[in-house]
Amino acid sequence: MDIFLTVLALIALFALLALPSLVWYLKDRAIDRQLCRAERERIAEPGGERTRPHASTATLRRESITLRH
């Protein structure tokens, strides 16, 4: 019984340590999906391709959003 409780405590500790990074990862994925959706919608607009920003600008914008978490 003692070994079972030890294993259960280790699993609980691992879950507590892994949970914040998992939540961060899921939020980051949601932001990536929003950015991709917005990019597709902007390009789909008439004349959207001509007003497209440089790739480095889009990368900087994405990083600034990610760092606000």
PQR file of N, CA, C, O and H, with PARSE charges and radii, in Angstrom:
ATOM      1  N   MET A   1       0.823  -1.189   0.000 -0.4000 1.5000
ATOM      2  CA  MET A   1       0.000   0.000   0.000 -0.0000 2.0000
ATOM      3  C   MET A   1       0.870   1.257   0.000  0.5500 1.7000
ATOM      4  O   MET A   1       0.515   2.274  -0.597 -0.5500 1.4000
ATOM      5  N   ASP A   2       2.010   1.169   0.677 -0.4000 1.5000
ATOM      6  CA  ASP A   2       2.909   2.313   0.760 -0.0000 2.0000
ATOM      7  C   ASP A   2       3.473   2.665  -0.626  0.5500 1.7000
ATOM      8  O   ASP A   2       3.594   3.842  -0.967 -0.5500 1.4000
ATOM      9  H   ASP A   2       2.298   0.344   1.162  0.4000 1.0000
ATOM     10  N   ILE A   3       3.811   1.657  -1.408 -0.4000 1.5000
ATOM     11  CA  ILE A   3       4.334   1.889  -2.757 -0.0000 2.0000
ATOM     12  C   ILE A   3       3.259   2.526  -3.637  0.5500 1.7000
ATOM     13  O   ILE A   3       3.552   3.429  -4.421 -0.5500 1.4000
ATOM     14  H   ILE A   3       3.713   0.701  -1.130  0.4000 1.0000
ATOM     15  N   PHE A   4       2.021   2.061  -3.511 -0.4000 1.5000
ATOM     16  CA  PHE A   4       0.919   2.620  -4.299 -0.0000 2.0000
ATOM     17  C   PHE A   4       0.744   4.105  -3.997  0.5500 1.7000
ATOM     18  O   PHE A   4       0.568   4.900  -4.920 -0.5500 1.4000
ATOM     19  H   PHE A   4       1.783   1.327  -2.874  0.4000 1.0000
ATOM     20  N   LEU A   5       0.786   4.489  -2.744 -0.4000 1.5000
ATOM     21  CA  LEU A   5       0.643   5.901  -2.366 -0.0000 2.0000
ATOM     22  C   LEU A   5       1.822   6.736  -2.861  0.5500 1.7000
ATOM     23  O   LEU A   5       1.647   7.889  -3.253 -0.5500 1.4000
ATOM     24  H   LEU A   5       0.929   3.843  -1.994  0.4000 1.0000
ATOM     25  N   THR A   6       2.994   6.168  -2.843 -0.4000 1.5000
ATOM     26  CA  THR A   6       4.166   6.878  -3.351 -0.0000 2.0000
ATOM     27  C   THR A   6       4.041   7.125  -4.853  0.5500 1.7000
ATOM     28  O   THR A   6       4.311   8.227  -5.332 -0.5500 1.4000
ATOM     29  H   THR A   6       3.136   5.231  -2.524  0.4000 1.0000
ATOM     30  N   VAL A   7       3.636   6.105  -5.583 -0.4000 1.5000
ATOM     31  CA  VAL A   7       3.447   6.253  -7.028 -0.0000 2.0000
ATOM     32  C   VAL A   7       2.336   7.261  -7.306  0.5500 1.7000
ATOM     33  O   VAL A   7       2.467   8.082  -8.213 -0.5500 1.4000
ATOM     34  H   VAL A   7       3.417   5.210  -5.194  0.4000 1.0000
ATOM     35  N   LEU A   8       1.262   7.213  -6.555 -0.4000 1.5000
ATOM     36  CA  LEU A   8       0.163   8.168  -6.725 -0.0000 2.0000
ATOM     37  C   LEU A   8       0.631   9.592  -6.434  0.5500 1.7000
ATOM     38  O   LEU A   8       0.254  10.520  -7.150 -0.5500 1.4000
ATOM     39  H   LEU A   8       1.156   6.546  -5.819  0.4000 1.0000
ATOM     40  N   ALA A   9       1.437   9.778  -5.407 -0.4000 1.5000
ATOM     41  CA  ALA A   9       1.964  11.101  -5.080 -0.0000 2.0000
ATOM     42  C   ALA A   9       2.891  11.606  -6.182  0.5500 1.7000
ATOM     43  O   ALA A   9       2.868  12.793  -6.511 -0.5500 1.4000
ATOM     44  H   ALA A   9       1.743   9.025  -4.825  0.4000 1.0000
ATOM     45  N   LEU A  10       3.705  10.725  -6.756 -0.4000 1.5000
ATOM     46  CA  LEU A  10       4.586  11.140  -7.853 -0.0000 2.0000
ATOM     47  C   LEU A  10       3.805  11.537  -9.093  0.5500 1.7000
ATOM     48  O   LEU A  10       4.158  12.499  -9.776 -0.5500 1.4000
ATOM     49  H   LEU A  10       3.724   9.762  -6.489  0.4000 1.0000
ATOM     50  N   ILE A  11       2.743  10.798  -9.384 -0.4000 1.5000
ATOM     51  CA  ILE A  11       1.905  11.143 -10.535 -0.0000 2.0000
ATOM     52  C   ILE A  11       1.235  12.494 -10.308  0.5500 1.7000
ATOM     53  O   ILE A  11       1.164  13.312 -11.225 -0.5500 1.4000
ATOM     54  H   ILE A  11       2.456  10.017  -8.829  0.4000 1.0000
ATOM     55  N   ALA A  12       0.745  12.732  -9.097 -0.4000 1.5000
ATOM     56  CA  ALA A  12       0.110  14.012  -8.777 -0.0000 2.0000
ATOM     57  C   ALA A  12       1.122  15.149  -8.877  0.5500 1.7000
ATOM     58  O   ALA A  12       0.795  16.217  -9.395 -0.5500 1.4000
ATOM     59  H   ALA A  12       0.802  12.067  -8.352  0.4000 1.0000
ATOM     60  N   LEU A  13       2.330  14.942  -8.396 -0.4000 1.5000
ATOM     61  CA  LEU A  13       3.370  15.964  -8.471 -0.0000 2.0000
ATOM     62  C   LEU A  13       3.725  16.260  -9.923  0.5500 1.7000
ATOM     63  O   LEU A  13       3.871  17.422 -10.301 -0.5500 1.4000
ATOM     64  H   LEU A  13       2.595  14.074  -7.975  0.4000 1.0000
ATOM     65  N   PHE A  14       3.864  15.231 -10.726 -0.4000 1.5000
ATOM     66  CA  PHE A  14       4.153  15.426 -12.147 -0.0000 2.0000
ATOM     67  C   PHE A  14       3.032  16.220 -12.825  0.5500 1.7000
ATOM     68  O   PHE A  14       3.300  17.113 -13.629 -0.5500 1.4000
ATOM     69  H   PHE A  14       3.745  14.287 -10.419  0.4000 1.0000
ATOM     70  N   ALA A  15       1.782  15.892 -12.501 -0.4000 1.5000
ATOM     71  CA  ALA A  15       0.649  16.611 -13.095 -0.0000 2.0000
ATOM     72  C   ALA A  15       0.676  18.081 -12.687  0.5500 1.7000
ATOM     73  O   ALA A  15       0.420  18.955 -13.515 -0.5500 1.4000
ATOM     74  H   ALA A  15       1.564  15.166 -11.848  0.4000 1.0000
ATOM     75  N   LEU A  16       0.980  18.360 -11.434 -0.4000 1.5000
ATOM     76  CA  LEU A  16       1.039  19.750 -10.982 -0.0000 2.0000
ATOM     77  C   LEU A  16       2.163  20.529 -11.657  0.5500 1.7000
ATOM     78  O   LEU A  16       2.018  21.718 -11.938 -0.5500 1.4000
ATOM     79  H   LEU A  16       1.188  17.650 -10.761  0.4000 1.0000
ATOM     80  N   LEU A  17       3.269  19.864 -11.913 -0.4000 1.5000
ATOM     81  CA  LEU A  17       4.382  20.538 -12.576 -0.0000 2.0000
ATOM     82  C   LEU A  17       4.142  20.706 -14.076  0.5500 1.7000
ATOM     83  O   LEU A  17       4.587  21.691 -14.666 -0.5500 1.4000
ATOM     84  H   LEU A  17       3.387  18.898 -11.685  0.4000 1.0000
ATOM     85  N   ALA A  18       3.457  19.774 -14.685 -0.4000 1.5000
ATOM     86  CA  ALA A  18       3.242  19.818 -16.130 -0.0000 2.0000
ATOM     87  C   ALA A  18       2.048  20.687 -16.517  0.5500 1.7000
ATOM     88  O   ALA A  18       1.979  21.158 -17.653 -0.5500 1.4000
ATOM     89  H   ALA A  18       3.095  18.974 -14.207  0.4000 1.0000
ATOM     90  N   LEU A  19       1.126  20.906 -15.616 -0.4000 1.5000
ATOM     91  CA  LEU A  19      -0.102  21.625 -15.954 -0.0000 2.0000
ATOM     92  C   LEU A  19       0.130  23.054 -16.452  0.5500 1.7000
ATOM     93  O   LEU A  19      -0.455  23.415 -17.472 -0.5500 1.4000
ATOM     94  H   LEU A  19       1.182  20.524 -14.694  0.4000 1.0000
ATOM     95  N   PRO A  20       0.942  23.887 -15.804 -0.5600 1.5000
ATOM     96  CA  PRO A  20       1.131  25.253 -16.314  0.2800 2.0000
ATOM     97  C   PRO A  20       1.696  25.298 -17.735  0.5500 1.7000
ATOM     98  O   PRO A  20       1.251  26.102 -18.554 -0.5500 1.4000
ATOM     99  N   SER A  21       2.664  24.448 -18.026 -0.4000 1.5000
ATOM    100  CA  SER A  21       3.224  24.475 -19.373 -0.0000 2.0000
ATOM    101  C   SER A  21       2.222  23.949 -20.399  0.5500 1.7000
ATOM    102  O   SER A  21       2.213  24.410 -21.540 -0.5500 1.4000
ATOM    103  H   SER A  21       3.026  23.795 -17.361  0.4000 1.0000
ATOM    104  N   LEU A  22       1.395  23.008 -20.018 -0.4000 1.5000
ATOM    105  CA  LEU A  22       0.364  22.525 -20.933 -0.0000 2.0000
ATOM    106  C   LEU A  22      -0.660  23.616 -21.221  0.5500 1.7000
ATOM    107  O   LEU A  22      -1.078  23.780 -22.367 -0.5500 1.4000
ATOM    108  H   LEU A  22       1.402  22.633 -19.091  0.4000 1.0000
ATOM    109  N   VAL A  23      -1.066  24.356 -20.209 -0.4000 1.5000
ATOM    110  CA  VAL A  23      -2.013  25.461 -20.403 -0.0000 2.0000
ATOM    111  C   VAL A  23      -1.392  26.532 -21.296  0.5500 1.7000
ATOM    112  O   VAL A  23      -2.058  27.054 -22.190 -0.5500 1.4000
ATOM    113  H   VAL A  23      -0.726  24.222 -19.278  0.4000 1.0000
ATOM    114  N   TRP A  24      -0.119  26.864 -21.060 -0.4000 1.5000
ATOM    115  CA  TRP A  24       0.580  27.852 -21.881 -0.0000 2.0000
ATOM    116  C   TRP A  24       0.622  27.394 -23.338  0.5500 1.7000
ATOM    117  O   TRP A  24       0.382  28.185 -24.251 -0.5500 1.4000
ATOM    118  H   TRP A  24       0.422  26.440 -20.334  0.4000 1.0000
ATOM    119  N   TYR A  25       0.926  26.119 -23.548 -0.4000 1.5000
ATOM    120  CA  TYR A  25       1.003  25.578 -24.904 -0.0000 2.0000
ATOM    121  C   TYR A  25      -0.348  25.675 -25.611  0.5500 1.7000
ATOM    122  O   TYR A  25      -0.412  26.050 -26.782 -0.5500 1.4000
ATOM    123  H   TYR A  25       1.121  25.477 -22.806  0.4000 1.0000
ATOM    124  N   LEU A  26      -1.425  25.337 -24.901 -0.4000 1.5000
ATOM    125  CA  LEU A  26      -2.751  25.393 -25.510 -0.0000 2.0000
ATOM    126  C   LEU A  26      -3.155  26.823 -25.840  0.5500 1.7000
ATOM    127  O   LEU A  26      -3.773  27.064 -26.878 -0.5500 1.4000
ATOM    128  H   LEU A  26      -1.373  25.032 -23.950  0.4000 1.0000
ATOM    129  N   LYS A  27      -2.814  27.782 -24.968 -0.4000 1.5000
ATOM    130  CA  LYS A  27      -3.102  29.190 -25.267 -0.0000 2.0000
ATOM    131  C   LYS A  27      -2.315  29.660 -26.478  0.5500 1.7000
ATOM    132  O   LYS A  27      -2.843  30.383 -27.322 -0.5500 1.4000
ATOM    133  H   LYS A  27      -2.312  27.587 -24.126  0.4000 1.0000
ATOM    134  N   ASP A  28      -1.059  29.252 -26.566 -0.4000 1.5000
ATOM    135  CA  ASP A  28      -0.223  29.632 -27.693 -0.0000 2.0000
ATOM    136  C   ASP A  28      -0.775  29.073 -28.994  0.5500 1.7000
ATOM    137  O   ASP A  28      -0.780  29.759 -30.016 -0.5500 1.4000
ATOM    138  H   ASP A  28      -0.631  28.664 -25.880  0.4000 1.0000
ATOM    139  N   ARG A  29      -1.241  27.825 -28.960 -0.4000 1.5000
ATOM    140  CA  ARG A  29      -1.854  27.238 -30.158 -0.0000 2.0000
ATOM    141  C   ARG A  29      -3.111  27.996 -30.567  0.5500 1.7000
ATOM    142  O   ARG A  29      -3.352  28.200 -31.757 -0.5500 1.4000
ATOM    143  H   ARG A  29      -1.236  27.267 -28.130  0.4000 1.0000
ATOM    144  N   ALA A  30      -3.923  28.420 -29.579 -0.4000 1.5000
ATOM    145  CA  ALA A  30      -5.134  29.172 -29.888 -0.0000 2.0000
ATOM    146  C   ALA A  30      -4.782  30.506 -30.538  0.5500 1.7000
ATOM    147  O   ALA A  30      -5.444  30.925 -31.487 -0.5500 1.4000
ATOM    148  H   ALA A  30      -3.727  28.254 -28.612  0.4000 1.0000
ATOM    149  N   ILE A  31      -3.749  31.172 -30.038 -0.4000 1.5000
ATOM    150  CA  ILE A  31      -3.320  32.437 -30.632 -0.0000 2.0000
ATOM    151  C   ILE A  31      -2.808  32.207 -32.047  0.5500 1.7000
ATOM    152  O   ILE A  31      -3.096  33.002 -32.942 -0.5500 1.4000
ATOM    153  H   ILE A  31      -3.212  30.831 -29.267  0.4000 1.0000
ATOM    154  N   ASP A  32      -2.057  31.138 -32.265 -0.4000 1.5000
ATOM    155  CA  ASP A  32      -1.574  30.817 -33.611 -0.0000 2.0000
ATOM    156  C   ASP A  32      -2.735  30.602 -34.574  0.5500 1.7000
ATOM    157  O   ASP A  32      -2.701  31.075 -35.710 -0.5500 1.4000
ATOM    158  H   ASP A  32      -1.823  30.492 -31.538  0.4000 1.0000
ATOM    159  N   ARG A  33      -3.766  29.885 -34.118 -0.4000 1.5000
ATOM    160  CA  ARG A  33      -4.938  29.679 -34.977 -0.0000 2.0000
ATOM    161  C   ARG A  33      -5.633  30.993 -35.298  0.5500 1.7000
ATOM    162  O   ARG A  33      -6.060  31.203 -36.433 -0.5500 1.4000
ATOM    163  H   ARG A  33      -3.794  29.501 -33.195  0.4000 1.0000
ATOM    164  N   GLN A  34      -5.752  31.880 -34.315 -0.4000 1.5000
ATOM    165  CA  GLN A  34      -6.380  33.177 -34.555 -0.0000 2.0000
ATOM    166  C   GLN A  34      -5.577  33.994 -35.559  0.5500 1.7000
ATOM    167  O   GLN A  34      -6.150  34.626 -36.446 -0.5500 1.4000
ATOM    168  H   GLN A  34      -5.405  31.709 -33.392  0.4000 1.0000
ATOM    169  N   LEU A  35      -4.258  33.985 -35.423 -0.4000 1.5000
ATOM    170  CA  LEU A  35      -3.420  34.736 -36.353 -0.0000 2.0000
ATOM    171  C   LEU A  35      -3.510  34.171 -37.770  0.5500 1.7000
ATOM    172  O   LEU A  35      -3.580  34.927 -38.739 -0.5500 1.4000
ATOM    173  H   LEU A  35      -3.792  33.471 -34.703  0.4000 1.0000
ATOM    174  N   CYS A  36      -3.507  32.850 -37.890 -0.4000 1.5000
ATOM    175  CA  CYS A  36      -3.628  32.238 -39.218 -0.0000 2.0000
ATOM    176  C   CYS A  36      -4.977  32.558 -39.852  0.5500 1.7000
ATOM    177  O   CYS A  36      -5.058  32.851 -41.045 -0.5500 1.4000
ATOM    178  H   CYS A  36      -3.450  32.236 -37.103  0.4000 1.0000
ATOM    179  N   ARG A  37      -6.040  32.497 -39.040 -0.4000 1.5000
ATOM    180  CA  ARG A  37      -7.369  32.810 -39.546 -0.0000 2.0000
ATOM    181  C   ARG A  37      -7.445  34.268 -39.999  0.5500 1.7000
ATOM    182  O   ARG A  37      -8.006  34.559 -41.055 -0.5500 1.4000
ATOM    183  H   ARG A  37      -5.974  32.259 -38.071  0.4000 1.0000
ATOM    184  N   ALA A  38      -6.888  35.181 -39.214 -0.4000 1.5000
ATOM    185  CA  ALA A  38      -6.903  36.599 -39.577 -0.0000 2.0000
ATOM    186  C   ALA A  38      -6.083  36.843 -40.841  0.5500 1.7000
ATOM    187  O   ALA A  38      -6.476  37.635 -41.697 -0.5500 1.4000
ATOM    188  H   ALA A  38      -6.432  34.945 -38.356  0.4000 1.0000
ATOM    189  N   GLU A  39      -4.954  36.168 -40.954 -0.4000 1.5000
ATOM    190  CA  GLU A  39      -4.121  36.310 -42.151 -0.0000 2.0000
ATOM    191  C   GLU A  39      -4.865  35.819 -43.388  0.5500 1.7000
ATOM    192  O   GLU A  39      -4.843  36.473 -44.431 -0.5500 1.4000
ATOM    193  H   GLU A  39      -4.635  35.524 -40.258  0.4000 1.0000
ATOM    194  N   ARG A  40      -5.525  34.662 -43.269 -0.4000 1.5000
ATOM    195  CA  ARG A  40      -6.291  34.146 -44.417 -0.0000 2.0000
ATOM    196  C   ARG A  40      -7.425  35.088 -44.803  0.5500 1.7000
ATOM    197  O   ARG A  40      -7.669  35.313 -45.989 -0.5500 1.4000
ATOM    198  H   ARG A  40      -5.543  34.131 -42.422  0.4000 1.0000
ATOM    199  N   GLU A  41      -8.120  35.639 -43.809 -0.4000 1.5000
ATOM    200  CA  GLU A  41      -9.221  36.558 -44.101 -0.0000 2.0000
ATOM    201  C   GLU A  41      -8.714  37.837 -44.744  0.5500 1.7000
ATOM    202  O   GLU A  41      -9.350  38.369 -45.654 -0.5500 1.4000
ATOM    203  H   GLU A  41      -7.921  35.456 -42.846  0.4000 1.0000
ATOM    204  N   ARG A  42      -7.572  38.335 -44.276 -0.4000 1.5000
ATOM    205  CA  ARG A  42      -7.026  39.567 -44.830 -0.0000 2.0000
ATOM    206  C   ARG A  42      -6.569  39.358 -46.268  0.5500 1.7000
ATOM    207  O   ARG A  42      -6.765  40.229 -47.116 -0.5500 1.4000
ATOM    208  H   ARG A  42      -7.055  37.903 -43.537  0.4000 1.0000
ATOM    209  N   ILE A  43      -5.965  38.214 -46.544 -0.4000 1.5000
ATOM    210  CA  ILE A  43      -5.528  37.937 -47.912 -0.0000 2.0000
ATOM    211  C   ILE A  43      -6.725  37.705 -48.821  0.5500 1.7000
ATOM    212  O   ILE A  43      -6.677  38.039 -50.005 -0.5500 1.4000
ATOM    213  H   ILE A  43      -5.806  37.507 -45.855  0.4000 1.0000
ATOM    214  N   ALA A  44      -7.798  37.138 -48.283 -0.4000 1.5000
ATOM    215  CA  ALA A  44      -8.983  36.857 -49.092 -0.0000 2.0000
ATOM    216  C   ALA A  44      -9.731  38.132 -49.482  0.5500 1.7000
ATOM    217  O   ALA A  44     -10.510  38.115 -50.435 -0.5500 1.4000
ATOM    218  H   ALA A  44      -7.837  36.867 -47.321  0.4000 1.0000
ATOM    219  N   GLU A  45      -9.513  39.229 -48.770 -0.4000 1.5000
ATOM    220  CA  GLU A  45     -10.174  40.490 -49.110 -0.0000 2.0000
ATOM    221  C   GLU A  45      -9.646  40.994 -50.442  0.5500 1.7000
ATOM    222  O   GLU A  45      -8.505  40.714 -50.808 -0.5500 1.4000
ATOM    223  H   GLU A  45      -8.881  39.243 -47.996  0.4000 1.0000
ATOM    224  N   PRO A  46     -10.477  41.739 -51.171 -0.5600 1.5000
ATOM    225  CA  PRO A  46      -9.989  42.325 -52.431  0.2800 2.0000
ATOM    226  C   PRO A  46      -8.829  43.282 -52.142  0.5500 1.7000
ATOM    227  O   PRO A  46      -8.949  44.192 -51.321 -0.5500 1.4000
ATOM    228  N   GLY A  47      -7.722  43.063 -52.821 -0.4000 1.5000
ATOM    229  CA  GLY A  47      -6.543  43.898 -52.622 -0.0000 2.0000
ATOM    230  C   GLY A  47      -5.774  43.541 -51.367  0.5500 1.7000
ATOM    231  O   GLY A  47      -4.849  44.260 -50.990 -0.5500 1.4000
ATOM    232  H   GLY A  47      -7.625  42.324 -53.488  0.4000 1.0000
ATOM    233  N   GLY A  48      -6.129  42.461 -50.717 -0.4000 1.5000
ATOM    234  CA  GLY A  48      -5.468  42.079 -49.480 -0.0000 2.0000
ATOM    235  C   GLY A  48      -4.033  41.643 -49.682  0.5500 1.7000
ATOM    236  O   GLY A  48      -3.201  41.829 -48.793 -0.5500 1.4000
ATOM    237  H   GLY A  48      -6.881  41.876 -51.023  0.4000 1.0000
ATOM    238  N   GLU A  49      -3.728  41.075 -50.821 -0.4000 1.5000
ATOM    239  CA  GLU A  49      -2.371  40.597 -51.082 -0.0000 2.0000
ATOM    240  C   GLU A  49      -1.397  41.751 -51.249  0.5500 1.7000
ATOM    241  O   GLU A  49      -0.230  41.630 -50.877 -0.5500 1.4000
ATOM    242  H   GLU A  49      -4.403  40.924 -51.543  0.4000 1.0000
ATOM    243  N   ARG A  50      -1.858  42.873 -51.804 -0.4000 1.5000
ATOM    244  CA  ARG A  50      -0.964  44.002 -52.024 -0.0000 2.0000
ATOM    245  C   ARG A  50      -0.577  44.693 -50.717  0.5500 1.7000
ATOM    246  O   ARG A  50       0.524  45.234 -50.612 -0.5500 1.4000
ATOM    247  H   ARG A  50      -2.806  42.971 -52.106  0.4000 1.0000
ATOM    248  N   THR A  51      -1.470  44.682 -49.715 -0.4000 1.5000
ATOM    249  CA  THR A  51      -1.196  45.381 -48.458 -0.0000 2.0000
ATOM    250  C   THR A  51      -0.590  44.461 -47.415  0.5500 1.7000
ATOM    251  O   THR A  51      -0.549  44.802 -46.233 -0.5500 1.4000
ATOM    252  H   THR A  51      -2.364  44.243 -49.801  0.4000 1.0000
ATOM    253  N   ARG A  52      -0.130  43.326 -47.830 -0.4000 1.5000
ATOM    254  CA  ARG A  52       0.411  42.329 -46.909 -0.0000 2.0000
ATOM    255  C   ARG A  52       1.729  42.821 -46.305  0.5500 1.7000
ATOM    256  O   ARG A  52       2.612  43.257 -47.043 -0.5500 1.4000
ATOM    257  H   ARG A  52      -0.163  43.049 -48.790  0.4000 1.0000
ATOM    258  N   PRO A  53       1.881  42.759 -44.959 -0.5600 1.5000
ATOM    259  CA  PRO A  53       3.124  43.244 -44.347  0.2800 2.0000
ATOM    260  C   PRO A  53       4.273  42.274 -44.583  0.5500 1.7000
ATOM    261  O   PRO A  53       4.076  41.120 -44.962 -0.5500 1.4000
ATOM    262  N   HIS A  54       5.453  42.771 -44.353 -0.4000 1.5000
ATOM    263  CA  HIS A  54       6.648  41.941 -44.498 -0.0000 2.0000
ATOM    264  C   HIS A  54       6.610  40.812 -43.475  0.5500 1.7000
ATOM    265  O   HIS A  54       6.031  40.978 -42.401 -0.5500 1.4000
ATOM    266  H   HIS A  54       5.614  43.709 -44.045  0.4000 1.0000
ATOM    267  N   ALA A  55       7.209  39.677 -43.784 -0.4000 1.5000
ATOM    268  CA  ALA A  55       7.154  38.498 -42.907 -0.0000 2.0000
ATOM    269  C   ALA A  55       7.759  38.778 -41.539  0.5500 1.7000
ATOM    270  O   ALA A  55       7.268  38.252 -40.540 -0.5500 1.4000
ATOM    271  H   ALA A  55       7.679  39.542 -44.656  0.4000 1.0000
ATOM    272  N   SER A  56       8.810  39.590 -41.463 -0.4000 1.5000
ATOM    273  CA  SER A  56       9.422  39.864 -40.163 -0.0000 2.0000
ATOM    274  C   SER A  56       8.487  40.686 -39.285  0.5500 1.7000
ATOM    275  O   SER A  56       8.498  40.526 -38.065 -0.5500 1.4000
ATOM    276  H   SER A  56       9.209  40.017 -42.275  0.4000 1.0000
ATOM    277  N   THR A  57       7.676  41.567 -39.881 -0.4000 1.5000
ATOM    278  CA  THR A  57       6.704  42.346 -39.113 -0.0000 2.0000
ATOM    279  C   THR A  57       5.663  41.424 -38.509  0.5500 1.7000
ATOM    280  O   THR A  57       5.296  41.578 -37.344 -0.5500 1.4000
ATOM    281  H   THR A  57       7.667  41.697 -40.872  0.4000 1.0000
ATOM    282  N   ALA A  58       5.185  40.463 -39.294 -0.4000 1.5000
ATOM    283  CA  ALA A  58       4.190  39.526 -38.782 -0.0000 2.0000
ATOM    284  C   ALA A  58       4.783  38.676 -37.664  0.5500 1.7000
ATOM    285  O   ALA A  58       4.094  38.368 -36.691 -0.5500 1.4000
ATOM    286  H   ALA A  58       5.483  40.338 -40.240  0.4000 1.0000
ATOM    287  N   THR A  59       6.039  38.297 -37.788 -0.4000 1.5000
ATOM    288  CA  THR A  59       6.685  37.502 -36.747 -0.0000 2.0000
ATOM    289  C   THR A  59       6.828  38.304 -35.465  0.5500 1.7000
ATOM    290  O   THR A  59       6.563  37.791 -34.378 -0.5500 1.4000
ATOM    291  H   THR A  59       6.599  38.547 -38.578  0.4000 1.0000
ATOM    292  N   LEU A  60       7.244  39.553 -35.582 -0.4000 1.5000
ATOM    293  CA  LEU A  60       7.377  40.401 -34.400 -0.0000 2.0000
ATOM    294  C   LEU A  60       6.037  40.616 -33.728  0.5500 1.7000
ATOM    295  O   LEU A  60       5.939  40.613 -32.501 -0.5500 1.4000
ATOM    296  H   LEU A  60       7.459  39.970 -36.465  0.4000 1.0000
ATOM    297  N   ARG A  61       5.011  40.802 -34.530 -0.4000 1.5000
ATOM    298  CA  ARG A  61       3.685  41.012 -33.971 -0.0000 2.0000
ATOM    299  C   ARG A  61       3.235  39.772 -33.212  0.5500 1.7000
ATOM    300  O   ARG A  61       2.643  39.893 -32.140 -0.5500 1.4000
ATOM    301  H   ARG A  61       5.091  40.805 -35.527  0.4000 1.0000
ATOM    302  N   ARG A  62       3.504  38.588 -33.742 -0.4000 1.5000
ATOM    303  CA  ARG A  62       3.103  37.348 -33.089 -0.0000 2.0000
ATOM    304  C   ARG A  62       3.866  37.162 -31.781  0.5500 1.7000
ATOM    305  O   ARG A  62       3.285  36.736 -30.783 -0.5500 1.4000
ATOM    306  H   ARG A  62       3.985  38.490 -34.613  0.4000 1.0000
ATOM    307  N   GLU A  63       5.165  37.479 -31.775 -0.4000 1.5000
ATOM    308  CA  GLU A  63       5.960  37.335 -30.570 -0.0000 2.0000
ATOM    309  C   GLU A  63       5.488  38.268 -29.481  0.5500 1.7000
ATOM    310  O   GLU A  63       5.486  37.897 -28.307 -0.5500 1.4000
ATOM    311  H   GLU A  63       5.637  37.826 -32.586  0.4000 1.0000
ATOM    312  N   SER A  64       5.083  39.486 -29.850 -0.4000 1.5000
ATOM    313  CA  SER A  64       4.635  40.423 -28.830 -0.0000 2.0000
ATOM    314  C   SER A  64       3.327  39.955 -28.213  0.5500 1.7000
ATOM    315  O   SER A  64       3.091  40.179 -27.026 -0.5500 1.4000
ATOM    316  H   SER A  64       5.085  39.787 -30.803  0.4000 1.0000
ATOM    317  N   ILE A  65       2.479  39.310 -28.997 -0.4000 1.5000
ATOM    318  CA  ILE A  65       1.240  38.776 -28.447 -0.0000 2.0000
ATOM    319  C   ILE A  65       1.539  37.603 -27.517  0.5500 1.7000
ATOM    320  O   ILE A  65       0.937  37.479 -26.450 -0.5500 1.4000
ATOM    321  H   ILE A  65       2.671  39.128 -29.961  0.4000 1.0000
ATOM    322  N   THR A  66       2.460  36.755 -27.923 -0.4000 1.5000
ATOM    323  CA  THR A  66       2.777  35.573 -27.133 -0.0000 2.0000
ATOM    324  C   THR A  66       3.382  35.959 -25.775  0.5500 1.7000
ATOM    325  O   THR A  66       3.100  35.309 -24.768 -0.5500 1.4000
ATOM    326  H   THR A  66       2.948  36.856 -28.790  0.4000 1.0000
ATOM    327  N   LEU A  67       4.204  36.999 -25.742 -0.4000 1.5000
ATOM    328  CA  LEU A  67       4.887  37.372 -24.520 -0.0000 2.0000
ATOM    329  C   LEU A  67       3.976  38.018 -23.495  0.5500 1.7000
ATOM    330  O   LEU A  67       4.395  38.195 -22.351 -0.5500 1.4000
ATOM    331  H   LEU A  67       4.433  37.527 -26.561  0.4000 1.0000
ATOM    332  N   ARG A  68       2.757  38.378 -23.846 -0.4000 1.5000
ATOM    333  CA  ARG A  68       1.846  39.013 -22.910 -0.0000 2.0000
ATOM    334  C   ARG A  68       1.203  38.038 -21.941  0.5500 1.7000
ATOM    335  O   ARG A  68       0.557  38.479 -20.991 -0.5500 1.4000
ATOM    336  H   ARG A  68       2.417  38.234 -24.775  0.4000 1.0000
ATOM    337  N   HIS A  69       1.347  36.745 -22.132 -0.4000 1.5000
ATOM    338  CA  HIS A  69       0.691  35.772 -21.257 -0.0000 2.0000
ATOM    339  C   HIS A  69       1.080  35.956 -19.848  0.5500 1.7000
ATOM    340  O   HIS A  69       0.617  35.218 -18.979 -0.5500 1.4000
ATOM    341  H   HIS A  69       1.872  36.386 -22.904  0.4000 1.0000
TER
END
